[in-house]
Amino acid sequence: MHTRSFAILLLLAAAAGPAAAGPAAAQTHAGSLDNAASAPIIGFGAAAVVSGGEIFVSRPGEFVAFPMPGSEAGSVHVFRRGGGGWSEVATIDAPSGLYGDGFGMALAVVGDVLVVGAPKENEGRGAAYIFVREGNAWGLWERLEAPDARPGDAFGSSIALGADAESGLIGAPGRGASGAIFAYLGGGADLTPVELSGSGAPADGRFGASVSMEGDLALVGAPGPFSLNSYGPAPQFQAGTGYVFRRANDGWDEVARLTPAGGGAAGLSTLLVNGEALLGAPIASQGRGAVFRFGADVDGSWSHTGTVAATPAPGAFFGYSLGRAGDQLLVGAPGTEGLIGQAHVLAPDAGGTWREETVLRARTRGLMGFMGNSVAADGGLAVIGAPGSEFFEGIGFVFERDTDGAWSEATPFHEAESGMDAVTGEERRCSDDGMVAGFDCADVDLVSFLPAREVGGSRGIMVSDIWGWVDPQTGREYAILGRFDGTSFIDVTDAGNPVYLGNLQLTEGATPNLWRDMKVYADHTFIVADNAGEHGIQVFDLTRLRDVTNPPVEFDEDAHYAEFHSAHNIVINEESGFAYVVGGSGGGQTCGGALHMVDIRDPLNPIFAGCYADPDTGNAGSGGYTHDAQCVTYRGPDADYAGREVCFNASATKLGIGDVTDKDNPTPISNASHPNVAYSHQGWLSEDQRYFYLNDELDEIQGLAMGTRTLVWDVQDLDEPVLVREFVQDNPATDHNLYVRGDFMYQSNYVSGLRIFDISDPENPVPAGFFDTVPGSPDQPGFAGSFSNYPFFPSGNIIVSSMREGMFVLRKRETALVP
């Protein structure tokens, strides 16, 4: 996975302008019970509503701000106060049961009526579901969709209901050139909508991205394209606009077009308060954000009356969400402090100006909190959604106002934890119809599965890299599994009944993060972590696993190497006894992010051996940054380098080949680039060292490859590598790590899982089996699912890590492997 931090990615996106459309308003209107919310993030707290003393919180099941495909269907969770906190009293699952529908991106509640948007359903045509409560149960009453729906309409992106639930507005910001709103009047079975558009709305204006209702007024936002995803091309940024409509008889009439000066995606959030129109513009003022005010005079003419008085920090995205708490205003600022986030509370002064009274903050966990992505309140009760907390699982933070008007944090909450069950016991055969235990497959059998929570993972802690070790004394096989916060050791000798032996916590003082990678040399594992602060290399003596009698246990490291801080991966040539730390740009002796060479021949006494970088590789100005590599004692067809130590480097923009035999004077051999390069990520040699199979991690995401693409390089002449094949699969998933054993290549391709190819004809890979580790998820570009695999056990068993799922033990059917 690419190593730039989420915080940097999102802040860069805000500074450079939005990249793709996505609604992000969250609103609550106390008093009128006109409660509505919408938001485009994965975790719990993406959208929220407070109504009648209950809290409604959604979990859409995907992370739109970062390309992380859905790993579950969306849901809405209902909480009621009890037992000193908040108890979940109802769960409403997406009726389709499909991943990636965006169910819960928008919510609206009035009394016993709940409307939930699913704007990505059915090729983005979208849908909205109406649920009615009877007792404590919510039953589906009707499914709505846009008349003559078209792909990309995104119907259900925003929702607002009138106080009596007899009228409602549903946004379809992707409809036509500029977007649309569908207005519904009346109840019963006749819910025929009227389509509304905004006068003068520009192309791609995203009219309907947000909506608010108060009395007979409606405010519709048209912010233009917006996203915090910096991986795609950025469309033309728009200042944004708002539209005021007034209900007249059985229809709605546009009465004003609101265009603030200095807007930045104005209208991404909207709120009507006592006849005043507020437009949130989260990327105004270089990402500080703003909330613009508009009012009508006695003649009904609307004009810009200023902004609310607050002082958001740089990159705060102030105005990302808006809500009302009685006579006070809530404004979400999820970008504050590197995407930790917060919410601002404002109240009107004697002159009617909204002035900041306090800021609501809480302790979020993980890379970011994105607290303030949604805000909702009812009188003195407020909930602030932080869907980025706990690595995108999400938390709802509750605040209560006392009789003196002071806000204080109450106990935070989240949905009841769930997940897949372990699969152990006898091996399960992939059936002829391509299924095993609920997983899609072909010619790959399921030996066992342990969910992340059963191998040391807590809520939000996913798994990353995986490697293996065979005890030379006992022949037992062990998996070494990286987690965001540590390393799990699992005995997989009895592969149908793997045993979690224990945990090695990350380096004290380091930060949990997405990348933890390891390799093995001389019965020791060497572990690094990326973007994790002062982590260095943890060295662990694997022979200690023989003595575990009462698992799981907590281990400590046996040695530590601290010459660098964070690194993306570690590469080891087991013949030479040297390790090569790659992507080590996080502080200390970084070697420019290129190869940081370490002598590990005495495993408990690692010694810095030098740096190697080819300045003609890596991204511009990086000085040869290398993301991953394979270093070998060369025995390939190029006689000029026989017996030399050679590294094959995936260096962002190029394949680089270097001679590192002389650590005091390592020298580049050659480098080469491939067409439509996005990010040269990782690769592996064929066993005869004639071919190098390279993956490009970002080409599918950026639309540069229409399927999972593997670059086949002929490296028989190390001075002139030749690209002989761009092998493109009939599957759009992003590729990550791949390895070669014998005549088979084993690819971990994120949401499409483990893909195996016969490379007996090296230039023409042929599918030989697969196992999809993310059941139900549509195969699409993005970072979720199978992170890596290890196919080198003598038993022929393959261990596979899958980020949110856990560890799989698989077996390729009729595999002829040589120990």
VOGU-3710 file (C-alpha; in Angstrom, 3 decimals, decimal comma):
1> mhtrsfaill> 0,000/0,000/0,000  1,195/3,478/-0,796  2,775/5,087/2,257  1,737/8,747/2,258  -0,271/9,369/5,422  -4,019/9,884/5,253  -3,641/13,244/6,981  -1,235/14,481/4,320  -3,380/13,101/1,511  -6,521/14,773/2,732
11> llaaaagpaa> -4,878/18,114/3,463  -3,269/18,099/0,045  -6,635/17,350/-1,498  -8,165/20,333/0,234  -5,384/22,643/-0,876  -5,395/21,409/-4,452  -9,156/21,305/-4,859  -11,699/18,494/-4,814  -11,314/15,354/-6,812  -14,716/13,725/-7,078
21> agpaaaqtha> -18,254/14,348/-6,042  -19,505/13,355/-2,636  -22,125/14,791/-0,264  -21,064/15,723/3,221  -23,779/17,706/5,004  -25,073/16,750/8,411  -27,973/18,686/9,871  -30,278/18,675/12,841  -33,136/21,074/13,341  -34,536/20,833/16,837
31> gsldnaasap> -38,001/22,088/17,487  -39,279/21,358/14,003  -38,097/17,722/14,205  -36,671/18,397/10,762  -33,678/16,156/11,324  -31,492/15,261/8,371  -27,918/14,228/7,747  -25,634/13,030/4,976  -21,960/12,128/4,721  -19,548/10,045/2,615
41> iigfgaaavv> -17,277/8,189/5,063  -16,925/4,507/6,044  -17,287/4,260/9,761  -19,832/4,518/12,463  -20,730/8,185/12,856  -20,741/9,022/9,167  -24,208/10,522/9,559  -26,243/11,159/12,675  -29,636/12,382/13,830  -30,963/13,083/17,328
51> sggeifvsrp> -34,738/12,776/17,610  -37,067/12,202/20,518  -34,233/11,418/22,925  -32,816/8,759/20,611  -29,646/8,854/18,535  -29,566/7,458/15,010  -26,099/6,819/13,589  -25,156/5,323/10,244  -22,264/3,157/9,123  -22,169/3,151/5,297
61> gefvafpmpg> -19,454/0,484/5,242  -16,868/2,195/3,048  -14,329/5,008/3,138  -14,896/7,414/0,285  -12,259/9,957/1,379  -9,659/7,223/0,838  -10,051/4,512/-1,817  -11,002/1,717/0,564  -13,760/-0,421/-0,989  -16,624/-1,525/1,196
71> seagsvhvfr> -16,032/-4,498/3,442  -19,594/-4,737/4,684  -23,065/-3,565/3,773  -24,286/-0,314/5,299  -26,403/-0,061/8,433  -28,151/2,385/10,752  -27,994/1,989/14,524  -30,485/3,366/17,051  -29,449/4,174/20,628  -31,391/5,041/23,741
81> rggggwseva> -30,107/6,181/27,101  -29,807/3,448/29,696  -27,455/1,888/32,222  -25,351/5,015/32,624  -24,703/5,326/28,911  -26,289/4,638/25,552  -27,610/1,234/24,598  -28,241/0,039/21,073  -31,934/-0,761/20,748  -32,243/-1,371/17,014
91> tidapsglyg> -30,115/-2,084/13,962  -31,392/-1,459/10,436  -29,336/-3,265/7,816  -29,192/-2,361/4,153  -32,114/-4,155/2,479  -29,987/-5,027/-0,535  -27,321/-6,644/1,620  -24,766/-5,477/-0,927  -21,438/-3,853/-0,209  -20,789/-0,429/-1,635
101> dgfgmalavv> -24,406/0,821/-1,887  -23,674/3,697/0,483  -26,665/2,799/2,652  -26,645/5,373/5,439  -24,857/8,177/3,647  -27,955/10,252/4,391  -30,541/10,011/7,155  -33,731/11,809/8,120  -36,015/11,066/11,056  -39,374/12,468/12,088
111> gdvlvvgapk> -41,171/10,651/14,887  -41,655/7,057/13,789  -40,523/7,637/10,204  -36,925/7,042/9,143  -35,600/7,647/5,612  -32,178/6,281/4,661  -30,289/7,101/1,474  -28,255/4,593/-0,530  -26,903/6,818/-3,337  -24,441/4,291/-4,787
121> enegrgaayi> -26,952/1,499/-5,238  -27,562/0,069/-8,715  -24,614/1,593/-10,593  -25,020/4,854/-8,722  -28,650/5,360/-9,661  -29,328/5,430/-5,943  -32,311/4,727/-3,719  -33,974/5,880/-0,538  -35,660/3,552/1,932  -38,564/4,526/4,156
131> fvregnawgl> -38,814/2,660/7,465  -41,699/2,910/9,926  -41,414/2,023/13,609  -43,843/-0,253/15,369  -42,842/-0,657/18,990  -39,049/-0,984/18,947  -38,910/-2,563/15,505  -38,333/-0,668/12,288  -39,978/-2,193/9,250  -39,332/-1,337/5,625
141> werleapdar> -42,339/0,496/4,192  -41,180/1,563/0,735  -38,152/1,879/-1,509  -37,891/5,046/-3,608  -35,799/5,726/-6,669  -35,635/8,521/-9,195  -38,043/8,245/-12,126  -36,161/7,127/-15,231  -33,080/6,646/-13,061  -29,706/6,727/-14,757
151> pgdafgssia> -26,296/5,520/-13,601  -24,605/8,181/-11,535  -27,780/10,009/-10,421  -26,784/9,401/-6,784  -30,412/9,635/-5,657  -30,473/9,527/-1,849  -27,350/11,634/-1,333  -29,268/14,080/0,846  -32,638/13,897/2,596  -34,851/16,332/4,486
161> lgadaesgli> -38,305/15,816/5,962  -40,905/18,326/6,978  -42,074/18,522/10,586  -45,110/16,349/9,888  -43,286/13,863/7,628  -45,881/14,684/4,950  -43,298/16,380/2,776  -39,731/15,544/1,927  -36,817/16,312/-0,385  -34,287/13,808/-1,705
171> gapgrgasga> -31,158/14,902/-3,529  -29,742/13,389/-6,706  -26,661/15,583/-7,284  -25,342/13,439/-10,133  -28,499/13,673/-12,224  -28,124/15,332/-15,598  -25,589/18,076/-16,056  -26,098/19,883/-12,767  -28,034/17,701/-10,325  -31,608/17,586/-9,081
181> ifaylgggad> -33,882/17,419/-6,042  -37,035/15,319/-5,904  -39,876/16,773/-3,851  -42,510/14,544/-2,254  -45,812/15,793/-0,880  -48,526/13,833/0,886  -48,420/10,490/2,583  -49,981/7,116/2,007  -49,093/5,070/-1,033  -48,980/7,999/-3,465
191> ltpvelsgsg> -45,422/9,345/-3,305  -45,063/10,706/-6,823  -42,177/13,182/-6,818  -41,656/16,473/-8,598  -38,155/17,041/-9,978  -36,564/20,404/-9,136  -33,420/21,998/-10,524  -31,572/25,194/-9,751  -31,614/28,110/-12,181  -28,176/28,795/-13,610
201> apadgrfgas> -26,630/25,820/-11,854  -23,299/25,178/-13,577  -22,311/21,922/-15,182  -21,321/19,458/-12,478  -22,764/21,842/-9,909  -23,974/18,912/-7,775  -27,281/20,600/-7,039  -28,880/18,483/-4,327  -25,684/17,485/-2,541  -27,254/18,876/0,642
211> vsmegdlalv> -30,733/19,977/1,644  -32,449/21,559/4,626  -36,118/22,312/5,385  -37,783/24,703/7,827  -41,463/25,507/7,659  -42,353/26,248/4,038  -38,730/26,935/3,060  -36,114/24,600/1,600  -32,410/25,285/1,109  -30,527/23,225/-1,464
221> gapgpfslns> -26,733/23,159/-1,801  -24,854/22,993/-5,107  -21,186/22,857/-4,000  -19,732/21,538/-7,233  -17,413/18,511/-7,335  -15,986/17,662/-3,948  -13,932/14,887/-2,448  -11,046/14,439/-0,053  -9,648/11,611/-2,180  -6,418/12,829/-3,749
231> ygpapqfqag> -5,756/9,665/-5,792  -7,970/10,603/-8,734  -7,686/13,529/-11,135  -9,107/16,749/-9,680  -11,946/18,304/-11,690  -12,426/22,058/-11,887  -13,083/23,483/-8,450  -16,289/25,505/-7,927  -17,151/28,169/-5,380  -20,566/26,652/-4,751
241> tgyvfrrand> -24,102/27,985/-4,585  -27,271/27,662/-2,547  -30,901/27,833/-3,666  -33,934/28,800/-1,617  -37,327/27,295/-2,482  -40,713/28,089/-0,995  -43,573/25,632/-0,887  -46,669/26,909/-2,652  -49,797/24,806/-2,767  -48,666/21,442/-4,187
251> gwdevarltp> -45,254/22,526/-5,456  -42,041/24,395/-4,757  -40,946/27,716/-6,284  -37,360/28,900/-6,437  -37,140/32,283/-4,714  -33,398/32,948/-4,446  -29,999/31,906/-5,735  -27,317/32,421/-3,061  -23,750/32,975/-4,229  -21,249/33,844/-1,502
261> agggaaglst> -18,085/35,775/-2,268  -15,023/33,636/-1,590  -16,927/30,382/-1,370  -15,129/27,065/-1,312  -17,577/24,270/-2,158  -20,275/26,409/-0,517  -23,423/24,386/-0,063  -21,659/21,154/0,835  -23,676/21,575/4,015  -26,862/23,634/4,413
271> llvngeallg> -29,031/24,734/7,302  -32,114/26,917/7,727  -32,348/28,607/11,131  -35,287/30,895/11,920  -35,553/31,919/8,279  -31,810/32,457/7,844  -29,917/30,386/5,266  -26,456/29,039/6,141  -24,064/27,538/3,591  -21,044/25,565/4,757
281> apiasqgrga> -17,959/26,060/2,588  -15,309/23,730/4,067  -12,471/24,536/1,682  -12,838/28,316/1,668  -9,732/30,233/2,765  -7,299/27,455/1,763  -9,161/24,824/3,736  -9,895/26,757/6,909  -13,540/26,771/5,866  -16,396/29,160/6,451
291> vfrfgadvdg> -20,143/29,349/6,996  -21,894/31,996/4,907  -25,094/33,703/6,079  -28,004/34,859/3,922  -31,211/36,570/4,914  -34,377/37,922/3,327  -35,617/41,491/3,720  -39,234/42,537/4,111  -39,680/42,404/0,350  -38,486/38,806/0,237
301> swshtgtvaa> -35,152/39,618/-1,444  -32,274/37,489/-0,230  -28,756/38,856/0,267  -25,412/37,802/1,693  -25,196/39,115/5,277  -21,728/37,842/6,261  -20,183/34,779/7,876  -20,456/33,252/11,314  -17,814/34,531/13,694  -15,317/31,739/14,352
311> tpapgaffgy> -11,582/31,219/13,960  -10,976/27,773/12,440  -7,441/26,489/12,123  -5,716/25,963/8,761  -7,057/22,811/7,110  -9,973/22,567/9,548  -12,712/22,150/6,885  -14,939/24,290/9,111  -18,461/24,068/7,733  -18,185/20,476/6,585
321> slgragdqll> -21,340/19,795/8,586  -24,007/21,956/10,177  -26,548/21,320/12,901  -28,755/23,090/15,379  -28,951/22,577/19,147  -31,903/24,633/20,295  -30,794/28,246/20,062  -27,212/27,267/19,265  -25,388/26,313/16,081  -23,064/23,326/15,664
331> vgapgtegli> -20,377/23,453/12,975  -18,181/20,457/12,188  -14,481/20,995/11,466  -13,170/17,441/10,862  -9,805/18,537/9,469  -8,639/20,230/12,670  -5,263/19,123/14,081  -4,360/16,801/11,248  -7,844/15,323/10,830  -8,508/14,668/14,495
341> gqahvlapda> -11,412/17,055/14,134  -13,754/18,943/16,410  -17,072/20,776/16,434  -17,701/24,457/17,174  -20,664/25,732/19,173  -21,956/29,201/18,291  -24,753/31,302/19,711  -26,347/34,555/18,482  -25,402/37,776/20,222  -27,770/40,675/20,781
351> ggtwreetvl> -27,249/41,814/17,199  -27,976/38,379/15,762  -24,367/37,533/14,863  -23,362/33,909/15,414  -20,353/33,946/17,754  -18,282/31,046/18,965  -18,984/30,006/22,547  -17,017/26,797/22,895  -15,387/23,957/21,004  -16,284/20,294/21,477
361> rartrglmgf> -13,283/17,995/21,415  -12,726/14,351/22,314  -10,004/11,751/22,267  -10,101/9,958/18,948  -8,016/6,865/18,230  -6,092/5,792/15,159  -4,735/7,769/12,243  -7,504/10,343/12,381  -10,857/10,939/13,927  -12,572/13,144/11,368
371> mgnsvaadgg> -14,643/14,276/14,322  -17,249/16,696/13,059  -17,920/14,787/9,861  -21,480/14,764/11,183  -23,120/16,860/13,880  -26,616/16,403/15,274  -28,504/17,646/18,291  -31,861/17,989/19,959  -31,974/20,673/22,647  -29,210/19,979/25,156
381> lavigapgse> -28,086/16,669/23,661  -25,547/16,563/20,835  -23,700/13,794/19,040  -20,557/14,447/17,014  -19,640/11,703/14,564  -15,990/10,698/14,222  -16,108/7,998/11,526  -12,321/7,971/11,097  -11,647/7,036/14,705  -10,290/3,563/15,466
391> ffegigfvfe> -9,000/3,168/11,914  -12,296/4,040/10,221  -14,530/1,959/12,497  -15,917/5,191/13,907  -17,190/6,553/17,220  -20,107/8,735/18,227  -19,163/11,341/20,838  -22,013/12,530/23,020  -22,121/15,953/24,683  -24,725/17,320/27,049
401> rdtdgawsea> -25,521/20,891/28,019  -26,213/21,683/31,682  -28,588/24,284/33,081  -25,819/26,897/32,971  -25,345/26,306/29,248  -21,979/24,518/29,551  -21,301/21,498/27,345  -19,527/18,410/28,692  -18,631/15,084/27,138  -20,656/12,039/28,091
411> tpfheaesgm> -19,737/8,399/27,445  -18,971/7,825/23,743  -20,557/4,887/21,980  -20,440/2,705/18,883  -22,397/-0,158/17,430  -22,203/-3,667/18,843  -19,085/-5,298/17,478  -19,519/-7,989/14,892  -17,513/-9,792/12,286  -16,946/-13,104/10,617
421> davtgeerrc> -16,635/-16,255/12,680  -13,577/-18,456/12,720  -13,512/-21,436/10,375  -11,510/-24,333/11,779  -11,581/-28,102/11,884  -11,564/-30,068/8,660  -10,502/-28,601/5,323  -13,372/-27,282/3,206  -13,317/-27,964/-0,494  -14,114/-25,287/-3,058
431> sddgmvagfd> -17,293/-26,536/-4,709  -17,892/-26,911/-8,412  -20,121/-23,840/-8,336  -17,258/-21,749/-6,965  -18,109/-21,322/-3,277  -16,686/-22,466/0,031  -18,002/-21,335/3,433  -19,468/-18,217/1,810  -16,298/-17,258/-0,088  -15,950/-17,196/-3,873
441> cadvdlvsfl> -13,236/-19,530/-5,076  -11,871/-21,631/-7,885  -9,495/-24,556/-7,356  -8,401/-23,193/-3,971  -9,647/-24,877/-0,801  -10,165/-23,288/2,601  -8,133/-24,983/5,301  -8,965/-22,521/8,094  -9,679/-18,894/8,931  -9,039/-16,828/12,074
451> parevggsrg> -10,669/-13,386/12,296  -8,474/-10,472/13,316  -10,105/-10,270/16,763  -8,900/-13,834/17,509  -5,270/-13,083/16,695  -4,771/-10,038/18,894  -6,823/-7,431/17,045  -9,244/-5,136/18,835  -11,896/-2,865/17,294  -10,426/-1,030/14,323
461> imvsdiwgwv> -7,157/-2,963/14,365  -6,672/-4,578/10,991  -3,915/-6,884/9,785  -1,251/-6,100/7,222  1,770/-8,095/6,044  2,356/-11,788/6,657  5,403/-14,054/6,492  6,255/-17,585/7,559  8,876/-19,545/9,483  9,616/-23,276/9,564
471> dpqtgreyai> 11,336/-24,456/12,725  14,438/-26,334/11,481  14,438/-28,458/14,637  10,787/-29,531/14,764  9,517/-28,854/11,237  6,570/-26,907/12,637  5,162/-24,098/10,508  4,381/-20,654/11,896  2,679/-17,550/10,559  4,001/-14,116/11,483
481> lgrfdgtsfi> 1,126/-11,695/11,019  1,446/-7,921/11,203  -1,298/-5,898/12,847  -1,622/-2,139/13,015  -0,438/-2,214/16,632  1,762/-5,281/16,872  2,716/-8,697/15,534  0,847/-11,975/15,995  2,525/-15,381/16,026  0,355/-18,339/14,981
491> dvtdagnpvy> 1,218/-22,034/14,846  -0,244/-23,330/11,569  1,287/-26,796/11,661  -2,156/-28,293/12,211  -3,455/-26,005/9,494  -7,105/-26,776/10,142  -6,704/-25,737/13,775  -4,205/-22,866/13,910  -3,177/-21,699/17,390  -2,611/-18,038/18,238
501> lgnlqltega> 0,523/-18,162/20,384  0,980/-14,547/21,311  1,644/-10,917/20,557  4,657/-8,656/20,233  3,447/-5,111/20,801  4,822/-2,332/18,612  7,905/-0,449/19,793  7,191/1,569/22,921  6,422/5,162/21,961  5,648/4,305/18,339
511> tpnlwrdmkv> 2,259/4,935/16,737  -0,135/2,275/15,420  -0,460/2,565/11,674  -1,477/0,698/8,542  1,804/-0,913/7,599  3,734/-3,555/9,545  6,089/-5,732/7,541  8,580/-8,411/8,392  11,014/-10,979/7,032  12,969/-13,887/8,554
521> yadhtfivad> 16,682/-14,699/8,799  18,461/-17,322/10,915  15,376/-18,140/13,026  14,755/-14,478/13,832  12,122/-12,138/12,459  12,872/-8,496/11,728  9,844/-6,184/11,932  9,366/-2,636/10,689  6,397/-0,259/10,558  5,695/2,694/8,283
531> nagehgiqvf> 4,485/6,136/9,358  4,739/4,930/12,960  7,139/7,382/14,580  10,319/6,054/16,212  9,736/2,362/15,612  12,971/1,037/14,089  13,475/-2,726/13,675  12,155/-5,136/16,271  14,159/-8,372/16,360  12,444/-11,447/17,766
541> dltrlrdvtn> 13,926/-14,906/18,316  11,417/-17,267/16,751  12,744/-20,314/18,607  10,933/-18,912/21,672  7,700/-20,082/20,038  8,693/-23,685/20,869  8,263/-23,019/24,559  4,774/-21,476/24,599  2,586/-23,705/26,765  -0,356/-21,472/27,731
551> ppvefdedah> -1,151/-19,263/24,753  -1,627/-16,481/24,030  1,280/-14,751/25,744  2,788/-11,280/25,545  6,283/-11,296/24,083  9,013/-8,703/24,259  11,638/-8,052/21,598  15,084/-9,635/21,793  16,948/-6,774/20,140  16,233/-3,402/18,631
561> yaefhsahni> 17,760/-1,385/15,789  17,072/2,348/15,971  19,175/3,919/13,207  15,985/4,925/11,382  12,465/5,600/12,653  9,764/4,321/10,280  10,047/2,278/7,101  7,668/0,696/4,645  9,248/-2,736/4,424  12,313/-4,804/5,076
571> vineesgfay> 13,979/-7,037/2,494  16,422/-9,808/3,464  18,861/-11,811/1,396  19,103/-14,932/3,524  22,234/-16,080/1,674  24,278/-12,974/2,420  22,828/-12,096/5,830  22,023/-8,515/4,901  18,732/-6,707/5,346  17,581/-3,811/3,173
581> vvggsgggqt> 15,129/-1,422/4,749  13,038/0,318/2,082  10,799/3,355/2,209  12,568/4,478/5,373  11,748/8,165/5,007  10,275/8,664/8,477  13,292/10,046/10,305  16,728/8,999/11,522  19,150/7,653/8,905  16,603/7,566/6,100
591> cggalhmvdi> 18,957/6,936/3,172  16,562/9,179/1,285  13,880/6,512/1,467  16,039/4,198/-0,647  17,886/1,072/0,549  19,105/1,315/4,148  21,506/-1,632/4,395  21,931/-3,557/7,649  24,339/-6,388/8,501  22,242/-8,961/10,385
601> rdplnpifag> 24,633/-11,900/10,283  24,613/-11,623/14,059  20,814/-11,290/14,326  20,838/-9,776/17,820  23,428/-7,184/16,889  22,294/-5,448/13,654  24,863/-3,013/12,264  24,307/-0,206/9,774  26,141/-1,054/6,538  25,364/1,939/4,297
611> cyadpdtgna> 22,875/3,410/1,854  22,055/2,665/-1,748  19,991/4,908/-3,995  19,673/5,401/-7,712  18,824/9,122/-8,077  17,222/8,413/-11,466  14,442/6,435/-9,801  11,710/7,373/-7,352  9,297/10,255/-7,510  10,568/13,687/-8,475
621> gsggythdaq> 13,035/14,982/-5,928  12,987/11,845/-3,803  16,572/10,865/-4,571  15,748/7,270/-5,388  12,976/6,403/-2,942  12,341/2,652/-3,134  9,021/1,230/-2,047  9,887/-2,469/-2,074  12,568/-4,786/-3,414  13,890/-8,301/-3,782
631> cvtyrgpdad> 17,604/-8,765/-3,133  19,308/-11,988/-4,203  22,659/-13,616/-4,740  22,464/-13,584/-8,510  22,404/-16,868/-10,415  20,472/-15,702/-13,464  21,350/-15,758/-17,152  23,490/-12,584/-17,174  27,018/-13,932/-16,676  28,381/-10,429/-16,013
641> yagrevcfna> 26,780/-10,450/-12,569  27,136/-14,101/-11,553  27,521/-14,404/-7,791  26,938/-10,691/-7,193  24,343/-9,416/-4,749  21,680/-7,695/-6,832  18,540/-5,844/-5,788  15,463/-5,476/-7,984  13,761/-2,329/-6,753  10,187/-1,135/-7,172
651> satklgigdv> 11,002/2,562/-6,950  7,735/4,467/-7,412  8,175/5,406/-11,059  10,634/2,780/-12,247  12,036/-0,680/-11,915  15,580/-0,205/-10,678  18,339/-2,823/-10,629  21,428/-2,281/-8,472  24,596/-4,100/-7,481  24,942/-3,958/-3,686
661> tdkdnptpis> 27,772/-6,451/-3,279  30,188/-3,780/-2,081  28,270/-2,016/0,686  30,747/0,858/0,609  30,229/1,379/-3,100  26,872/0,024/-4,310  26,202/0,958/-7,911  23,138/1,212/-10,160  22,983/-1,281/-13,002  19,921/0,001/-14,873
671> nashpnvays> 16,417/1,341/-14,515  13,350/1,287/-16,724  9,798/2,573/-16,687  6,580/1,043/-17,976  3,723/2,699/-19,895  1,086/4,566/-17,883  3,141/4,286/-14,737  1,302/5,293/-11,561  3,262/3,655/-8,730  5,853/0,908/-9,168
681> hqgwlsedqr> 5,066/-0,983/-5,980  6,489/-4,513/-5,551  7,640/-7,540/-7,511  9,336/-10,934/-7,492  11,712/-12,903/-9,702  10,961/-16,149/-11,450  12,973/-18,937/-9,878  15,469/-18,968/-12,745  15,871/-15,186/-12,303  15,081/-14,615/-15,967
691> yfylndelde> 11,825/-12,697/-15,392  10,703/-10,118/-12,873  6,971/-9,715/-12,235  6,136/-6,175/-11,117  2,870/-4,674/-9,890  1,761/-1,058/-10,196  -0,463/-0,287/-7,214  -2,171/2,880/-8,375  -2,785/2,326/-12,094  -6,216/0,769/-11,554
701> iqglamgtrt> -7,270/3,520/-9,135  -6,186/6,267/-11,523  -7,887/4,641/-14,489  -4,592/3,897/-16,257  -5,343/0,186/-16,414  -8,775/-1,323/-16,934  -7,937/-4,475/-14,994  -5,393/-5,703/-12,477  -2,138/-5,223/-14,355  1,101/-7,174/-13,910
711> lvwdvqdlde> 4,242/-6,030/-15,731  6,352/-8,918/-17,020  10,020/-7,915/-17,413  12,648/-9,969/-19,197  15,810/-9,306/-17,159  18,184/-11,740/-18,815  20,381/-8,718/-19,541  20,434/-6,750/-16,303  21,789/-3,723/-18,115  18,742/-3,587/-20,391
721> pvlvrefvqd> 15,522/-4,936/-18,848  12,768/-5,359/-21,439  9,043/-5,139/-20,769  7,663/-8,111/-22,682  4,077/-8,187/-21,454  1,457/-6,095/-19,736  -0,714/-8,839/-18,329  -4,168/-7,380/-17,580  -6,712/-9,500/-15,732  -10,438/-9,489/-16,276
731> npatdhnlyv> -10,871/-7,919/-12,831  -10,421/-4,261/-11,803  -9,110/-4,840/-8,261  -5,888/-3,172/-7,159  -2,850/-5,437/-6,915  -0,594/-5,414/-3,880  2,018/-8,097/-3,079  2,963/-11,009/-5,306  5,360/-13,938/-4,925  6,605/-16,751/-7,148
741> rgdfmyqsny> 7,146/-20,380/-6,256  7,912/-22,891/-8,927  5,606/-22,416/-11,895  3,023/-20,400/-9,955  2,632/-16,729/-9,136  0,599/-15,843/-6,042  -0,946/-12,378/-6,083  -2,703/-10,643/-3,200  -5,016/-8,333/-5,076  -6,880/-6,586/-2,264
751> vsglrifdis> -10,665/-7,053/-2,585  -10,359/-9,832/-5,168  -8,255/-11,808/-2,689  -5,602/-14,372/-3,581  -5,156/-14,913/-7,329  -2,898/-17,721/-8,560  -1,390/-17,923/-12,054  0,463/-20,647/-13,894  3,656/-19,080/-15,291  5,181/-22,192/-16,801
761> dpenpvpagf> 5,027/-20,073/-19,960  6,588/-17,065/-18,172  5,398/-14,391/-20,579  1,824/-15,648/-20,663  0,345/-16,146/-17,178  -2,743/-18,336/-17,061  -5,316/-18,255/-14,205  -4,874/-21,291/-11,981  -7,220/-20,561/-9,099  -8,397/-17,889/-6,691
771> fdtvpgspdq> -9,908/-17,310/-3,277  -11,793/-14,085/-2,585  -11,101/-13,120/1,045  -13,799/-10,396/1,160  -17,150/-12,136/0,690  -19,777/-9,938/-0,882  -17,533/-7,024/-1,771  -17,540/-6,015/-5,437  -14,086/-6,277/-6,962  -12,997/-2,704/-7,566
781> pgfagsfsny> -9,872/-0,593/-7,202  -8,900/0,408/-3,690  -7,151/-0,617/-0,496  -9,002/-3,346/1,425  -8,914/-7,110/1,530  -5,864/-9,283/0,921  -2,701/-7,413/1,868  -0,217/-10,230/1,312  0,437/-13,956/1,212  3,195/-16,461/1,942
791> pffpsgniiv> 3,280/-19,513/-0,375  6,643/-21,018/0,659  5,751/-23,607/3,328  6,915/-27,191/2,641  3,344/-28,344/3,317  2,077/-26,388/0,309  -0,322/-24,447/2,527  -0,639/-20,756/1,712  -1,198/-18,222/4,479  -2,989/-15,037/3,469
801> ssmregmfvl> -3,649/-11,811/5,364  -6,838/-9,864/4,651  -7,024/-6,469/6,284  -10,394/-6,304/8,012  -10,968/-10,040/7,906  -7,911/-11,750/9,403  -5,723/-14,731/8,432  -6,614/-17,507/6,003  -4,864/-20,823/5,486  -5,517/-21,978/1,922
811> rkretalvp> -4,418/-24,775/-0,349  -4,107/-24,746/-4,112  -5,736/-27,892/-5,373  -3,365/-30,416/-6,949  -0,388/-28,170/-6,416  2,950/-29,740/-7,175  5,388/-27,788/-5,017  8,960/-28,577/-4,142  10,067/-27,851/-0,542
//
